[in-house]
Amino acid sequence: MTHIDTMKQALEALEIGQDFAELELLHRQAAYAGYPHKWADVVEDIAAIKAARTALRLAIKQAEQQEPVAWMHAVVSGDGAPDHALSFAPDNFPLQGVGGFKSVGVTPLYTAPSQRQPLSQQEIDEIIMQHTGGFIGGMHFVRLARAIEAAHGIKGGS
């Protein structure tokens, strides 16, 4: 069972708990029609369960976006020709022992791209050097690089 499966199981338990809390609220409202203080704690419990369910759904969605959905194996055949094969587990190479194929590398595949990070100062300097023939002007090149990153939604560089 993966941690996402565990979170989904917890979400199901919260849903059941909310159903029972809502039934309890109906019983108390019927039994204590004119006394809302007799069921106020159940109303608070239901609100807490709803908030927990919302937070857990978000956590599941984020976790599912971060976990690979498949793996692409770089392979070579018995005669050395390169190729690729898809699998649904990193250690489950589908062509193992078939036609002399062997996996020479594996790349995880995601449903969403990984979070992009700002360039380091050294990476910016190297790019500037590469594209200006070795001239590193003042800070305006770095500010330009940060502005381009920001325009692409990449935050956090300094």
C-alpha atoms as an extended CHARMM CRD file, in Angstrom:
* protein
*
       158  EXT
         1         1  MET       CA              0.0000000000        0.0000000000        0.0000000000  PROA      1               0.0000000000
         2         2  THR       CA              1.4650000000        3.3830000000       -1.0250000000  PROA      2               0.0000000000
         3         3  HSD       CA              1.2030000000        6.5260000000        1.0470000000  PROA      3               0.0000000000
         4         4  ILE       CA             -1.3910000000        7.7970000000       -1.4370000000  PROA      4               0.0000000000
         5         5  ASP       CA             -3.4710000000        4.6560000000       -0.8600000000  PROA      5               0.0000000000
         6         6  THR       CA             -3.2020000000        5.2870000000        2.8820000000  PROA      6               0.0000000000
         7         7  MET       CA             -4.3900000000        8.8760000000        2.4300000000  PROA      7               0.0000000000
         8         8  LYS       CA             -7.3240000000        7.6760000000        0.3170000000  PROA      8               0.0000000000
         9         9  GLN       CA             -8.2320000000        5.1580000000        3.0130000000  PROA      9               0.0000000000
        10        10  ALA       CA             -8.1420000000        7.9260000000        5.6200000000  PROA      10              0.0000000000
        11        11  LEU       CA            -10.3750000000       10.0660000000        3.3920000000  PROA      11              0.0000000000
        12        12  GLU       CA            -12.9190000000        7.2340000000        3.1980000000  PROA      12              0.0000000000
        13        13  ALA       CA            -12.8500000000        6.9340000000        6.9990000000  PROA      13              0.0000000000
        14        14  LEU       CA            -13.4650000000       10.6720000000        7.3550000000  PROA      14              0.0000000000
        15        15  GLU       CA            -16.4130000000       10.4140000000        4.9630000000  PROA      15              0.0000000000
        16        16  ILE       CA            -17.9260000000        7.6350000000        7.0820000000  PROA      16              0.0000000000
        17        17  GLY       CA            -17.2460000000        9.6480000000       10.2290000000  PROA      17              0.0000000000
        18        18  GLN       CA            -18.9870000000       12.6650000000        8.7340000000  PROA      18              0.0000000000
        19        19  ASP       CA            -22.0220000000       10.5270000000        7.8250000000  PROA      19              0.0000000000
        20        20  PHE       CA            -22.2920000000        9.3190000000       11.4280000000  PROA      20              0.0000000000
        21        21  ALA       CA            -21.8130000000       12.8420000000       12.7920000000  PROA      21              0.0000000000
        22        22  GLU       CA            -24.5600000000       14.1630000000       10.5290000000  PROA      22              0.0000000000
        23        23  LEU       CA            -26.9120000000       11.3900000000       11.7280000000  PROA      23              0.0000000000
        24        24  GLU       CA            -26.0610000000       12.2520000000       15.3280000000  PROA      24              0.0000000000
        25        25  LEU       CA            -26.8330000000       15.9010000000       14.5790000000  PROA      25              0.0000000000
        26        26  LEU       CA            -30.2620000000       14.9690000000       13.1690000000  PROA      26              0.0000000000
        27        27  HSD       CA            -31.0590000000       12.8610000000       16.2540000000  PROA      27              0.0000000000
        28        28  ARG       CA            -30.0070000000       15.6160000000       18.6560000000  PROA      28              0.0000000000
        29        29  GLN       CA            -31.9070000000       18.2780000000       16.7260000000  PROA      29              0.0000000000
        30        30  ALA       CA            -35.0300000000       16.1270000000       16.9040000000  PROA      30              0.0000000000
        31        31  ALA       CA            -34.5620000000       15.3240000000       20.5990000000  PROA      31              0.0000000000
        32        32  TYR       CA            -33.5450000000       18.8380000000       21.6880000000  PROA      32              0.0000000000
        33        33  ALA       CA            -35.4730000000       21.0020000000       19.2190000000  PROA      33              0.0000000000
        34        34  GLY       CA            -35.2950000000       24.2020000000       21.2280000000  PROA      34              0.0000000000
        35        35  TYR       CA            -31.7870000000       23.7110000000       22.6710000000  PROA      35              0.0000000000
        36        36  PRO       CA            -29.1010000000       24.2850000000       20.0160000000  PROA      36              0.0000000000
        37        37  HSD       CA            -26.3570000000       24.1500000000       22.6730000000  PROA      37              0.0000000000
        38        38  LYS       CA            -27.1340000000       20.4170000000       22.9290000000  PROA      38              0.0000000000
        39        39  TRP       CA            -25.8600000000       19.8110000000       19.4040000000  PROA      39              0.0000000000
        40        40  ALA       CA            -23.3000000000       22.6210000000       18.9540000000  PROA      40              0.0000000000
        41        41  ASP       CA            -20.3820000000       20.2160000000       19.5640000000  PROA      41              0.0000000000
        42        42  VAL       CA            -21.5590000000       17.9660000000       16.7190000000  PROA      42              0.0000000000
        43        43  VAL       CA            -21.7970000000       20.9520000000       14.3760000000  PROA      43              0.0000000000
        44        44  GLU       CA            -18.1760000000       21.8210000000       15.2750000000  PROA      44              0.0000000000
        45        45  ASP       CA            -17.1150000000       18.1990000000       14.7020000000  PROA      45              0.0000000000
        46        46  ILE       CA            -18.7370000000       18.1630000000       11.2670000000  PROA      46              0.0000000000
        47        47  ALA       CA            -16.9560000000       21.4030000000       10.3330000000  PROA      47              0.0000000000
        48        48  ALA       CA            -13.6200000000       19.9500000000       11.4720000000  PROA      48              0.0000000000
        49        49  ILE       CA            -14.2090000000       16.7590000000        9.4750000000  PROA      49              0.0000000000
        50        50  LYS       CA            -15.0820000000       18.7850000000        6.3570000000  PROA      50              0.0000000000
        51        51  ALA       CA            -11.8940000000       20.8500000000        6.7380000000  PROA      51              0.0000000000
        52        52  ALA       CA             -9.8150000000       17.6860000000        7.1920000000  PROA      52              0.0000000000
        53        53  ARG       CA            -11.3960000000       16.0940000000        4.1070000000  PROA      53              0.0000000000
        54        54  THR       CA            -10.6500000000       19.1960000000        2.0310000000  PROA      54              0.0000000000
        55        55  ALA       CA             -7.0230000000       19.2740000000        3.2040000000  PROA      55              0.0000000000
        56        56  LEU       CA             -6.6080000000       15.5520000000        2.5770000000  PROA      56              0.0000000000
        57        57  ARG       CA             -8.0690000000       15.7800000000       -0.9410000000  PROA      57              0.0000000000
        58        58  LEU       CA             -5.5530000000       18.5380000000       -1.7290000000  PROA      58              0.0000000000
        59        59  ALA       CA             -2.6860000000       16.4850000000       -0.2730000000  PROA      59              0.0000000000
        60        60  ILE       CA             -3.7260000000       13.4720000000       -2.3720000000  PROA      60              0.0000000000
        61        61  LYS       CA             -3.9200000000       15.5890000000       -5.5280000000  PROA      61              0.0000000000
        62        62  GLN       CA             -0.4630000000       17.0550000000       -4.8870000000  PROA      62              0.0000000000
        63        63  ALA       CA              1.0320000000       13.6440000000       -4.0840000000  PROA      63              0.0000000000
        64        64  GLU       CA             -0.4480000000       12.1260000000       -7.2460000000  PROA      64              0.0000000000
        65        65  GLN       CA              1.1060000000       14.8930000000       -9.3290000000  PROA      65              0.0000000000
        66        66  GLN       CA              4.5160000000       14.2190000000       -7.7890000000  PROA      66              0.0000000000
        67        67  GLU       CA              4.5640000000       10.4500000000       -8.1770000000  PROA      67              0.0000000000
        68        68  PRO       CA              5.6230000000        8.9110000000      -11.4680000000  PROA      68              0.0000000000
        69        69  VAL       CA              2.8240000000        7.2780000000      -13.4380000000  PROA      69              0.0000000000
        70        70  ALA       CA              5.1980000000        5.1600000000      -15.5120000000  PROA      70              0.0000000000
        71        71  TRP       CA              8.8770000000        4.6610000000      -16.3200000000  PROA      71              0.0000000000
        72        72  MET       CA             10.6340000000        4.8910000000      -19.6780000000  PROA      72              0.0000000000
        73        73  HSD       CA             13.4860000000        2.4180000000      -19.9970000000  PROA      73              0.0000000000
        74        74  ALA       CA             16.3530000000        3.1910000000      -22.3460000000  PROA      74              0.0000000000
        75        75  VAL       CA             17.2050000000       -0.2140000000      -23.7690000000  PROA      75              0.0000000000
        76        76  VAL       CA             19.6190000000       -1.8680000000      -26.1470000000  PROA      76              0.0000000000
        77        77  SER       CA             18.8540000000       -4.9850000000      -28.1300000000  PROA      77              0.0000000000
        78        78  GLY       CA             21.1160000000       -7.9790000000      -28.5150000000  PROA      78              0.0000000000
        79        79  ASP       CA             22.7410000000       -6.3250000000      -31.5450000000  PROA      79              0.0000000000
        80        80  GLY       CA             23.3070000000       -3.0570000000      -29.6300000000  PROA      80              0.0000000000
        81        81  ALA       CA             20.5280000000       -1.0170000000      -31.2830000000  PROA      81              0.0000000000
        82        82  PRO       CA             19.0680000000        1.5810000000      -28.8930000000  PROA      82              0.0000000000
        83        83  ASP       CA             15.3420000000        1.6350000000      -28.1670000000  PROA      83              0.0000000000
        84        84  HSD       CA             12.8260000000        2.4640000000      -25.4360000000  PROA      84              0.0000000000
        85        85  ALA       CA             10.2950000000        0.4590000000      -23.4440000000  PROA      85              0.0000000000
        86        86  LEU       CA              7.5410000000        1.5950000000      -21.0860000000  PROA      86              0.0000000000
        87        87  SER       CA              6.7850000000        0.0180000000      -17.7050000000  PROA      87              0.0000000000
        88        88  PHE       CA              4.6400000000        0.8230000000      -14.7020000000  PROA      88              0.0000000000
        89        89  ALA       CA              7.2890000000        0.1010000000      -12.0750000000  PROA      89              0.0000000000
        90        90  PRO       CA             10.9330000000        1.1910000000      -12.1210000000  PROA      90              0.0000000000
        91        91  ASP       CA             12.2220000000       -2.3180000000      -11.5360000000  PROA      91              0.0000000000
        92        92  ASN       CA              9.7710000000       -4.0510000000      -13.8900000000  PROA      92              0.0000000000
        93        93  PHE       CA             11.6040000000       -4.0340000000      -17.2250000000  PROA      93              0.0000000000
        94        94  PRO       CA              9.0780000000       -5.5790000000      -19.6430000000  PROA      94              0.0000000000
        95        95  LEU       CA             11.5870000000       -6.9740000000      -22.1580000000  PROA      95              0.0000000000
        96        96  GLN       CA             13.9140000000       -8.6490000000      -19.6620000000  PROA      96              0.0000000000
        97        97  GLY       CA             15.3740000000      -11.7290000000      -21.3340000000  PROA      97              0.0000000000
        98        98  VAL       CA             13.5020000000      -11.1880000000      -24.6080000000  PROA      98              0.0000000000
        99        99  GLY       CA             15.6230000000      -10.8890000000      -27.7510000000  PROA      99              0.0000000000
       100       100  GLY       CA             18.7090000000       -9.8990000000      -25.7980000000  PROA      100             0.0000000000
       101       101  PHE       CA             17.2150000000       -6.5730000000      -24.6870000000  PROA      101             0.0000000000
       102       102  LYS       CA             18.6130000000       -4.9890000000      -21.5740000000  PROA      102             0.0000000000
       103       103  SER       CA             17.7380000000       -1.8000000000      -19.7340000000  PROA      103             0.0000000000
       104       104  VAL       CA             20.5430000000        0.7520000000      -19.6370000000  PROA      104             0.0000000000
       105       105  GLY       CA             18.6250000000        3.5240000000      -17.8870000000  PROA      105             0.0000000000
       106       106  VAL       CA             15.2350000000        4.4110000000      -16.5330000000  PROA      106             0.0000000000
       107       107  THR       CA             13.4130000000        7.7670000000      -16.4410000000  PROA      107             0.0000000000
       108       108  PRO       CA             10.2900000000        8.4090000000      -14.3480000000  PROA      108             0.0000000000
       109       109  LEU       CA              7.3120000000        9.9030000000      -16.2100000000  PROA      109             0.0000000000
       110       110  TYR       CA              4.9540000000       12.3290000000      -14.4400000000  PROA      110             0.0000000000
       111       111  THR       CA              1.4820000000       13.6820000000      -15.1160000000  PROA      111             0.0000000000
       112       112  ALA       CA              2.6950000000       17.1970000000      -14.3170000000  PROA      112             0.0000000000
       113       113  PRO       CA              6.1170000000       18.7500000000      -14.8160000000  PROA      113             0.0000000000
       114       114  SER       CA              8.3310000000       19.0530000000      -11.7770000000  PROA      114             0.0000000000
       115       115  GLN       CA              8.5700000000       22.4420000000      -10.0950000000  PROA      115             0.0000000000
       116       116  ARG       CA             11.0800000000       24.6470000000      -11.8810000000  PROA      116             0.0000000000
       117       117  GLN       CA             13.7840000000       26.2340000000       -9.7460000000  PROA      117             0.0000000000
       118       118  PRO       CA             15.6410000000       29.5100000000      -10.2870000000  PROA      118             0.0000000000
       119       119  LEU       CA             19.0900000000       29.3790000000      -11.8430000000  PROA      119             0.0000000000
       120       120  SER       CA             22.0720000000       29.6540000000       -9.5290000000  PROA      120             0.0000000000
       121       121  GLN       CA             24.3480000000       32.6660000000       -9.8570000000  PROA      121             0.0000000000
       122       122  GLN       CA             27.0030000000       30.3970000000      -11.3980000000  PROA      122             0.0000000000
       123       123  GLU       CA             24.5350000000       29.0880000000      -14.0170000000  PROA      123             0.0000000000
       124       124  ILE       CA             23.5530000000       32.6560000000      -14.9490000000  PROA      124             0.0000000000
       125       125  ASP       CA             27.2290000000       33.6590000000      -15.2260000000  PROA      125             0.0000000000
       126       126  GLU       CA             27.9430000000       30.6600000000      -17.4790000000  PROA      126             0.0000000000
       127       127  ILE       CA             25.0260000000       31.5140000000      -19.7820000000  PROA      127             0.0000000000
       128       128  ILE       CA             26.0900000000       35.1660000000      -19.9450000000  PROA      128             0.0000000000
       129       129  MET       CA             29.6700000000       34.1280000000      -20.7620000000  PROA      129             0.0000000000
       130       130  GLN       CA             28.4370000000       31.7420000000      -23.4590000000  PROA      130             0.0000000000
       131       131  HSD       CA             26.2100000000       34.3080000000      -25.1700000000  PROA      131             0.0000000000
       132       132  THR       CA             28.3110000000       37.4510000000      -24.8190000000  PROA      132             0.0000000000
       133       133  GLY       CA             31.6640000000       36.1210000000      -25.9100000000  PROA      133             0.0000000000
       134       134  GLY       CA             33.0990000000       36.1250000000      -22.4110000000  PROA      134             0.0000000000
       135       135  PHE       CA             31.9030000000       39.5620000000      -21.3020000000  PROA      135             0.0000000000
       136       136  ILE       CA             30.0410000000       39.7830000000      -18.0090000000  PROA      136             0.0000000000
       137       137  GLY       CA             28.6540000000       43.2960000000      -17.7010000000  PROA      137             0.0000000000
       138       138  GLY       CA             27.1180000000       44.6070000000      -14.5180000000  PROA      138             0.0000000000
       139       139  MET       CA             24.1400000000       43.3420000000      -12.5830000000  PROA      139             0.0000000000
       140       140  HSD       CA             21.7720000000       44.2080000000      -15.4500000000  PROA      140             0.0000000000
       141       141  PHE       CA             22.3500000000       40.7380000000      -16.9800000000  PROA      141             0.0000000000
       142       142  VAL       CA             21.4180000000       39.0610000000      -13.6940000000  PROA      142             0.0000000000
       143       143  ARG       CA             18.3400000000       41.2720000000      -13.3200000000  PROA      143             0.0000000000
       144       144  LEU       CA             17.3780000000       40.3440000000      -16.8760000000  PROA      144             0.0000000000
       145       145  ALA       CA             17.7580000000       36.6200000000      -16.0830000000  PROA      145             0.0000000000
       146       146  ARG       CA             15.6070000000       36.9970000000      -12.9390000000  PROA      146             0.0000000000
       147       147  ALA       CA             12.9630000000       38.9310000000      -14.8780000000  PROA      147             0.0000000000
       148       148  ILE       CA             12.7980000000       36.1500000000      -17.4760000000  PROA      148             0.0000000000
       149       149  GLU       CA             12.4730000000       33.5460000000      -14.6980000000  PROA      149             0.0000000000
       150       150  ALA       CA              9.6790000000       35.5610000000      -13.0620000000  PROA      150             0.0000000000
       151       151  ALA       CA              7.8490000000       35.8560000000      -16.3740000000  PROA      151             0.0000000000
       152       152  HSD       CA              7.8900000000       32.0470000000      -16.5490000000  PROA      152             0.0000000000
       153       153  GLY       CA              6.5500000000       31.6710000000      -13.0090000000  PROA      153             0.0000000000
       154       154  ILE       CA              9.9010000000       30.7260000000      -11.4800000000  PROA      154             0.0000000000
       155       155  LYS       CA             10.2980000000       32.4920000000       -8.1450000000  PROA      155             0.0000000000
       156       156  GLY       CA             12.9230000000       32.5010000000       -5.4250000000  PROA      156             0.0000000000
       157       157  GLY       CA             16.1350000000       33.5920000000       -7.1350000000  PROA      157             0.0000000000
       158       158  SER       CA             18.2660000000       36.2520000000       -5.5110000000  PROA      158             0.0000000000
